Amino acid sequence: MHSSFSIDLKTARRRSGLSQADCGHLLGVDKRRISAFESGRSIPTVPEICGLSLIFGCSFETLFASVFSEVGSDIERRLAHMPTCGYSFLGHFNRVHTLNRIAARLSDHQRFRGSA
């Protein structure tokens, strides 16, 4: 999961003309932290992810496309094997509705990724 993100991040940084030190300064972290992201030794925190998205002018989903894809596949696999629930009728109805919405979002996401 992290290797594709690492490559994408390094590519985005190089295309921007920014050094690891530049990115570190903008994020308020040491350049070694940026190096750790790019080598796959570490993953950014949510605030760092938001900062990287702003620095490179791309959405969170674009910056982490490979991570979204892998996580989506994992959720889709688990969704197919959901345990039964012991909720009341209303709770069961809400759960089924939510699971169907999740499946639809995953399908839409895969369709969007396939056309890009």
Buried (B, 14 or more C-beta within 10 A) or exposed (E): BBEBBBEBBBEBBEEEEBEBEBBBBBBEBEBEBBBBBBEBEBBBEEEBBBBBBEBBEBEBEBBBBBBBBBEBEEBBEEEEEEEEEEEEEEEEEEEEEEEEEBBEEBEEBBEEEEEE
